[in-house]
Amino acid sequence: MLLLGTVLGRGNAADGDAYKHFAVFSEVVSKIKSDYVEEPNMHNVTLGALNGLLESIDPFASYLNAEQYKQYKDSLNEKKADVGLVLSRRSGYIGIVDAIPGSPAAALGLATYDIVEAINGVSTRDMPLAYAKYLLRGDVGSTVELSVIRVRKGAEAQKMGLTRARYELPPVTAKLLPGSVGYIVAEVLDAGRSAQVKAKVAEMEKQGASKLVLDLRNNAEGVEEEGIVLADLFLDKGQIATLEGQKVAKRSIEADGAVATKLPLVVLTNRGTAGGAEIAASALLDNKRAEVVGERTYGMAAQRKALTLDDGSAVIMAVAKYHAASGKAIQDTGVTPSLVVADPEAVEPDEGEEGAAPPAVEPAPKTGEDLQLKKAIEVLTKGLEAAKKEAPKSAPAAGAPAAAPQGPLNVPRPPQ
């Protein structure tokens, strides 16, 4: 209640609705304290409310108490080894956005939508996201035990040990495919990675490429700013994105005109595409520089900041969002491809008690081939409309009503 009073005291008196909501909250807390079936742990009640509040507005936000925040900062400064997971919150637990290629987590096949139920025996229910990241870090060679619900393999939690390591982020790779198609794969977008993409573009052109596929699937690691640089390699004009928040002045980011190539381009995305890769994909799509083929992206592109409180605790949350040239906030909507093609190995979470939206596409039949890459090449060689007509029967035509954004989907809660 003291926390709420502090917030109200600092707020704008004109925000009448805020006072009404806090009054309802206070009444609910009072009823829990006085009438719940047993004496409640009010510390846990308050902590759960704080985390629920943050998750409802930003699945990547965290509240850390003073000790947790200190430990979190120390672990960043020490550059500890980790297991290679990109995380968000889902249904009160820790959800996996993606496993970084080449990491211990990727070696065990952990993937988008899997849920980390516990870390070293400690439930992740209401665990701050940033603190979960801290628990996954440690000395090289040390192990951490995870209890993971793998959505693609049933609802039973599996226990697995991961050995923390310092791993190399995968370089950009490229090869020339039949039909003079240059195929470039960027699995991460850390600072400077776009320079590698530029070099591979030049390499493909020297080998005779007349068209390009840029594969950004499962690209969730890196920085948003690198997505801007990547988009700028292919745009001679146009708006890449805008960045805006309540206390962050609106900034329009425009292409500088120094393009690396003008070859026809298709971008591949999936549900594990997040952050900077989403910014690049949306900019190329909205400026009609490239078609996007695959699955809707995760929805993660925002500028986040740690805001410290008087007692030394902190809230880490988005203070500004990146908006696509179309005006949509990427974190809220993700990027919907021009041609939706499902990953036959991926399965959407089942609809849970909290009412998850139906999947945007049904899994395509398993054929042993890369259907998404195949359709990307069809778009380049036959055109988008022709590729749509030949789309797999399991995938709805592009332009069909889409499901809710994939990032914040609810899934059945793990057993408590």
C-alpha positions in Angstrom: 0.0 0.0 0.0 2.9 2.3 0.7 4.2 1.6 -2.8 0.8 2.4 -4.3 0.6 5.6 -2.3 4.0 6.7 -3.6 3.0 6.0 -7.2 -0.3 7.9 -6.7 1.5 10.8 -5.1 3.8 11.2 -8.0 1.1 10.8 -10.6 -1.1 13.3 -12.4 -4.1 14.3 -10.4 -6.1 14.4 -13.6 -5.7 10.7 -14.1 -9.0 9.8 -12.4 -9.2 6.4 -13.9 -5.8 5.5 -12.3 -7.2 6.3 -8.8 -10.3 4.1 -9.5 -8.1 1.2 -10.5 -5.9 1.5 -7.5 -8.9 1.7 -5.3 -10.2 -1.6 -6.7 -6.7 -3.1 -6.3 -6.6 -2.0 -2.6 -10.1 -3.5 -2.0 -9.1 -6.8 -3.6 -5.9 -7.0 -1.4 -8.0 -6.2 1.6 -10.4 -9.1 0.8 -7.5 -11.5 0.2 -6.0 -10.5 3.6 -9.3 -10.8 5.5 -11.3 -13.6 3.8 -9.0 -15.9 1.9 -9.2 -19.5 3.0 -5.9 -19.3 4.9 -3.6 -16.6 6.1 -1.9 -15.4 2.9 1.7 -14.5 2.4 1.3 -10.8 1.6 4.9 -10.5 0.4 4.1 -13.1 -2.3 0.8 -11.6 -3.1 2.4 -8.2 -3.7 5.3 -9.7 -5.7 2.9 -11.6 -7.9 0.9 -8.4 -8.5 4.0 -6.5 -9.5 5.2 -9.1 -11.9 1.7 -9.6 -13.3 1.4 -5.8 -13.8 4.7 -5.8 -15.7 4.0 -8.9 -17.8 0.7 -7.4 -18.9 2.4 -4.4 -20.5 5.8 -5.9 -21.5 6.7 -9.6 -21.5 10.3 -8.7 -21.2 10.0 -6.5 -18.1 11.3 -7.3 -14.6 11.0 -6.1 -11.1 14.1 -6.8 -9.0 14.5 -6.2 -5.3 17.6 -4.4 -4.1 19.6 -7.6 -3.6 18.5 -9.2 -6.9 19.3 -6.0 -8.8 22.8 -5.9 -7.3 23.4 -9.5 -8.1 22.1 -9.0 -11.7 24.4 -6.0 -12.3 27.4 -7.8 -10.8 26.8 -10.8 -13.1 26.8 -8.5 -16.1 30.1 -6.8 -15.1 31.7 -10.2 -14.5 30.8 -11.5 -18.0 29.9 -14.9 -16.7 29.3 -17.9 -19.0 25.7 -18.8 -19.8 23.5 -21.4 -21.6 22.3 -19.2 -24.5 18.6 -18.6 -24.0 16.6 -15.5 -25.1 13.7 -15.3 -22.6 10.4 -13.6 -22.1 7.5 -14.1 -19.6 4.5 -16.2 -20.5 1.5 -17.0 -18.3 3.5 -16.1 -15.2 6.4 -18.3 -16.0 9.6 -18.0 -18.0 9.1 -18.6 -21.7 11.8 -19.2 -24.4 12.0 -16.8 -27.3 14.9 -18.8 -28.9 18.1 -20.7 -28.2 21.2 -18.9 -29.6 22.8 -21.1 -32.3 25.9 -22.8 -31.1 24.9 -22.5 -27.4 24.4 -25.3 -24.9 20.6 -24.6 -25.0 20.5 -25.0 -28.8 22.5 -28.3 -28.5 19.6 -29.7 -26.4 17.0 -28.6 -29.0 15.3 -25.9 -26.8 13.2 -23.7 -28.9 10.5 -21.0 -29.2 7.5 -21.5 -26.9 9.2 -24.0 -24.6 8.6 -23.0 -20.9 11.2 -23.0 -18.2 9.2 -24.2 -15.2 12.1 -24.2 -12.7 15.7 -23.3 -12.5 17.8 -25.4 -10.0 14.6 -26.5 -8.4 13.3 -23.0 -7.9 9.9 -22.4 -9.6 10.0 -19.6 -12.2 6.4 -18.7 -11.4 6.5 -14.9 -10.7 10.3 -15.0 -11.0 11.6 -11.7 -12.4 12.8 -12.2 -15.9 16.1 -10.5 -15.4 16.7 -12.6 -12.3 16.1 -15.8 -14.3 18.8 -14.6 -16.7 21.1 -14.1 -13.7 20.5 -17.6 -12.4 21.4 -19.1 -15.8 24.8 -17.4 -15.7 27.8 -18.8 -13.9 31.4 -20.1 -14.2 32.5 -21.9 -17.3 31.9 -25.6 -16.9 29.4 -25.3 -14.1 25.9 -26.8 -14.6 22.4 -25.6 -14.1 19.3 -27.8 -13.9 16.2 -26.8 -15.8 12.7 -28.2 -15.7 11.3 -27.5 -19.1 7.9 -28.0 -20.7 8.6 -28.6 -24.3 5.3 -27.6 -26.0 6.1 -29.7 -29.1 6.6 -32.9 -27.1 3.8 -32.9 -24.6 2.9 -31.1 -21.4 5.1 -33.1 -19.0 8.1 -31.2 -17.7 11.5 -32.6 -18.5 14.5 -32.1 -16.2 17.8 -31.4 -18.0 21.2 -30.3 -17.0 23.0 -27.6 -19.1 26.7 -26.8 -18.8 27.4 -23.1 -18.9 29.9 -22.1 -21.6 31.4 -19.2 -23.5 30.4 -19.9 -27.1 31.1 -18.1 -30.3 28.2 -16.5 -32.0 27.7 -18.0 -35.5 29.1 -16.0 -38.4 27.1 -15.0 -41.4 27.2 -17.7 -44.1 26.3 -17.7 -47.7 26.1 -20.1 -50.7 25.0 -19.9 -54.3 21.9 -22.0 -55.0 20.6 -23.2 -58.4 18.9 -20.5 -60.4 21.6 -17.9 -59.4 20.0 -17.4 -56.0 22.4 -16.1 -53.4 21.4 -17.6 -50.0 22.6 -15.6 -47.0 22.0 -16.7 -43.4 22.3 -14.4 -40.4 21.5 -16.1 -37.1 22.4 -13.2 -34.8 22.5 -9.5 -35.1 25.1 -8.3 -32.6 26.9 -5.1 -33.2 28.9 -5.1 -36.5 27.2 -8.3 -37.9 25.7 -6.3 -40.8 29.2 -5.8 -42.1 29.4 -9.5 -42.6 26.1 -9.6 -44.5 27.4 -6.8 -46.7 30.6 -8.8 -47.5 28.5 -11.9 -48.3 26.3 -9.9 -50.6 29.4 -8.8 -52.6 30.6 -12.4 -52.6 27.3 -13.7 -53.9 27.3 -11.1 -56.7 30.8 -12.1 -57.7 29.7 -15.7 -58.0 26.9 -14.7 -60.3 23.9 -14.3 -58.0 21.0 -12.4 -59.7 18.6 -12.6 -56.7 19.0 -13.0 -52.9 17.4 -14.7 -50.0 18.2 -13.3 -46.6 17.5 -15.9 -43.9 16.6 -14.2 -40.5 14.9 -17.3 -39.0 15.6 -17.9 -35.3 17.5 -14.6 -35.2 16.7 -13.3 -31.7 20.1 -12.4 -30.3 21.7 -9.0 -30.8 20.8 -5.3 -30.6 17.9 -3.4 -32.2 20.3 -0.8 -33.7 22.0 -3.5 -35.8 18.6 -4.3 -37.5 18.5 -0.7 -38.6 22.0 -1.0 -40.1 21.0 -4.2 -41.8 17.9 -2.7 -43.4 20.0 0.2 -44.6 22.2 -2.1 -46.7 19.3 -2.7 -49.0 17.3 0.5 -48.9 18.2 3.5 -51.1 15.4 5.6 -49.5 12.5 5.4 -47.1 11.8 5.2 -43.4 13.3 2.2 -41.6 11.5 2.7 -38.3 10.5 5.2 -35.7 11.4 5.1 -32.0 9.0 6.7 -29.5 8.1 6.6 -25.8 6.5 8.7 -23.2 9.8 10.3 -22.2 11.7 9.4 -25.4 11.3 12.0 -28.1 10.0 10.5 -31.4 12.8 9.8 -33.7 12.3 8.9 -37.4 15.1 6.7 -38.8 15.6 7.0 -42.5 17.7 5.1 -45.1 20.9 6.9 -46.0 20.9 5.8 -49.6 24.2 3.9 -49.5 22.9 0.5 -50.7 25.0 -2.6 -50.9 22.9 -4.1 -53.7 19.7 -3.7 -55.7 19.2 -7.3 -56.5 15.7 -8.7 -55.9 15.4 -9.9 -52.3 13.2 -12.2 -50.2 13.5 -12.3 -46.4 12.8 -15.5 -44.4 11.3 -15.1 -40.8 9.8 -17.4 -38.2 8.4 -17.2 -34.7 12.0 -17.2 -33.4 12.8 -14.0 -35.3 12.9 -11.1 -32.8 14.5 -7.7 -32.0 16.7 -6.2 -34.6 15.9 -8.9 -37.2 12.2 -7.8 -36.9 13.1 -4.2 -37.5 15.1 -5.1 -40.7 12.3 -7.4 -42.0 9.5 -4.8 -41.4 11.5 -2.0 -43.0 12.3 -4.1 -46.2 8.6 -5.2 -46.4 7.0 -1.9 -45.8 9.2 -0.1 -48.2 8.4 -2.8 -50.8 12.1 -3.6 -51.1 11.6 -7.3 -50.3 8.8 -9.8 -49.7 8.8 -11.7 -46.4 8.2 -15.4 -46.4 7.7 -17.7 -43.4 6.0 -17.2 -40.0 5.0 -14.1 -38.0 7.9 -12.9 -35.9 8.0 -13.0 -32.1 7.4 -9.3 -31.3 10.3 -7.9 -29.2 11.7 -4.7 -30.7 11.9 -2.0 -28.0 14.4 0.1 -26.1 14.6 -1.1 -22.5 16.1 0.6 -19.4 16.6 -0.1 -15.7 14.8 2.4 -13.6 16.0 2.4 -10.0 13.7 3.0 -7.0 14.5 4.6 -3.7 15.1 1.4 -1.9 17.7 0.2 -4.4 15.3 -2.1 -6.3 14.7 -1.6 -10.0 12.2 -2.0 -12.8 13.6 -3.0 -16.1 11.1 -2.3 -18.9 10.5 -0.8 -22.3 10.7 3.0 -22.3 10.3 3.3 -26.1 9.0 1.0 -28.9 10.2 0.7 -32.4 7.4 1.2 -34.9 7.5 -0.1 -38.5 7.2 2.3 -41.4 3.5 1.2 -41.5 3.1 2.7 -38.0 2.6 -0.5 -36.1 4.6 -1.1 -32.9 6.7 -4.2 -33.7 6.6 -5.5 -30.1 2.8 -5.5 -30.2 2.2 -7.1 -33.6 5.4 -8.7 -34.8 5.9 -8.8 -38.6 3.4 -10.7 -40.7 5.0 -12.2 -43.9 3.8 -11.5 -47.4 3.4 -15.3 -47.7 2.8 -17.3 -44.6 4.5 -20.7 -44.7 4.5 -22.8 -41.5 7.6 -24.6 -40.2 6.7 -28.3 -40.3 8.8 -29.0 -37.2 7.1 -26.3 -35.1 3.9 -26.6 -33.2 1.9 -23.8 -31.8 1.0 -23.9 -28.1 -2.4 -25.5 -27.4 -5.2 -23.1 -26.4 -5.0 -22.9 -22.6 -7.4 -21.9 -19.9 -6.5 -18.2 -20.4 -7.8 -18.3 -24.0 -4.9 -18.4 -26.3 -5.6 -17.3 -29.9 -5.8 -20.1 -32.5 -2.6 -20.6 -34.5 -2.1 -18.4 -37.5 -1.2 -21.4 -39.6 -1.4 -25.2 -39.2 1.8 -27.1 -39.3 2.8 -28.0 -42.9 3.3 -31.6 -43.8 6.8 -33.0 -43.0 8.7 -33.6 -46.3 12.3 -33.4 -45.2 12.8 -30.2 -47.3 13.0 -26.6 -46.3 9.5 -25.5 -47.5 10.0 -21.9 -46.4 13.2 -21.6 -48.4 11.6 -23.3 -51.3 8.7 -20.8 -51.3 11.1 -17.9 -51.0 12.8 -19.0 -54.2 9.5 -19.4 -55.9 8.6 -15.8 -55.0 11.9 -14.7 -56.5 11.5 -16.7 -59.7 7.8 -16.8 -60.3 6.5 -13.8 -58.4 4.5 -13.5 -55.1 1.1 -14.1 -56.7 2.2 -17.3 -58.4 3.8 -18.5 -55.2 0.6 -17.9 -53.3 -1.4 -20.0 -55.7 1.0 -22.9 -55.1 1.2 -22.4 -51.4 0.9 -25.6 -49.2 -2.8 -26.4 -48.5 -2.1 -26.2 -44.7 -1.0 -22.6 -45.0 -3.7 -19.9 -45.4 -3.3 -17.4 -48.2 -1.4 -14.3 -47.4 -3.8 -11.6 -46.4 -6.1 -14.0 -44.5 -7.0 -12.8 -41.0 -4.1 -13.4 -38.7 -4.1 -14.6 -35.1 -3.0 -12.6 -32.2 0.7 -11.7 -32.0 2.7 -14.8 -31.2 5.1 -13.2 -28.6 2.6 -12.8 -25.7 0.5 -15.8 -26.4 -0.9 -17.6 -23.4 -0.3 -21.3 -23.0 -1.5 -23.7 -20.3 0.0 -23.0 -17.0 2.5 -25.6 -15.8 1.4 -27.6 -12.7 1.8 -25.6 -9.5 
